[in-house]
Amino acid sequence: MPASETPKAVVARLFQQIQNETWPAHLNTAERAGIDLVMLDADIAGCVTTWLSNNGFLDARRLAILRRKLSDLEQVLPELDEADNLRLWQLWHQVAQLVSETVRHSTN
């Protein structure tokens, strides 16, 4: 991350890259490490879009979800390969980790 780039700018840039990635159709019914990949993708995306639209804030529930999904993603990553679009999941890991580390917790 360049020194001049804010965490929000980095997340927004990486999120755009994620949106440009191809979703392999076989993932629509896939699980890795017992984790549903569609729900993993959707849950992380929901937390990240909320964080972006709320200027770096997440409520306690979404922060807990994001941290749980980050843990799930770390279990899933070793089981993924290029056919699963590994780059997509690596980008999600970067984004989820950055958001989790920089989140400003809202008390609402």
HELIX and SHEET records of a PDB file:
HELIX    1   1 PRO A    7  ASN A   20  1                                  14    
HELIX    2   2 ALA A   25  THR A   29  5                                   5    
HELIX    3   3 LEU A   37  SER A   53  1                                  17    
HELIX    4   4 ALA A   60  VAL A   76  1                                  17    
HELIX    5   5 LEU A   77  GLU A   79  5                                   3    
HELIX    6   6 GLU A   82  ASP A   84  5                                   3    
HELIX    7   7 LEU A   86  THR A  102  1                                  17    
SHEET    1   A 2 GLU A  31  ARG A  32  0                                        
SHEET    2   A 2 ILE A  35  ASP A  36 -1                                        
SHEET    1   B 2 PHE A  57  LEU A  58  0                                        
SHEET    2   B 2 ARG A 104  HIS A 105  1                                        
END                                                                             
